[in-house]
Amino acid sequence: MHISSLIVDARADLAAELRDTLATWPGVEVHALTPEGRLVLTLETDTDAQTTDLYARIGTARGVMSLALVYHHFEPETELEA
């Protein structure tokens, strides 16, 4: 399991639309949206490849100007079962 948090800077005029779009994507949770267009997200994925693909998808979403990884944690499934 991979858990990540991101800060996304979006165009302020498109930020609410982006929030609504991202909230429908599996594994993405939107925690905050500032009036300036900054979003706080967490991601939960099963593999490193899924995490990387999701970063890329977010980075090319309409209205995104930049994104920054704040935190990433990896937990092997065997440790989760213990």
N, C-alpha and C positions, 0 to 999 in steps of 0.2 A: 504494500500500500504506500502510495506517495501522497503527501499532503503539502501543499504549497500555498503561500499567500503572495498576492501581487497588488501593486498600485498601478492603476491605469490612468493616464492623462488623456482625456478626450476633449474634442471640441465641445464647448459649453452648450451650443445649440443642438448638438446631437447626443449629449450625454444621457438624457432620460431614455431616449430610444435605444441606445446601446445597453443601458442597464436592463431594460425590458427584454432585449434580445438575449443577452448573456444569461439572464435568469432562467431561460428555457433550455439551456445547454446542459446535458448530463455532466455531473461532476463539478459544476460551477455554482458557487453561492456568492451573491452580491451582498456585502454587509453595509456599505455606505456609498453615498453619492454627495459630493459637495457642490455648492452653487457654481464653483469654477470649473466643474467637469472632471473632478478626480474621483475615481471609484476604488473601493477596497474589495478585493475578491479573495476567496479561498477556492482551491481546486483539490479534488480527491480523484486519484486515478489508480489503476492497478499496476501499471508498468511505467518505466522511464520513457519508453517510446510514446505512450499515450500522453504523458505530461508534456513532452517536447512538442507533440502535434497540437495539443491544446494551446500552448504558448503561442505557436505560430498562427493558429487560427484566430486567437484573440488579437494578436498584433496586426492582422490584416482586416479586422472587422471595421465596418463603416464608422467613422468618427474617431478612431483611436489614433492618437498622435505618438504616444510612447507607452511602454510598460516596463515596470521594474520588478524583478523578483525580490521579495523581502525575506522569505523564509521557505525552506524546503526540507522536509523530513521524510526519510525512507524507513519503513519497518518491514523486514522480511516476514512473509506470511507464516513461517514456522514460529517466529516469536509471538505473533499475534494469537496463535492457537494455544500457546503455553499459558 
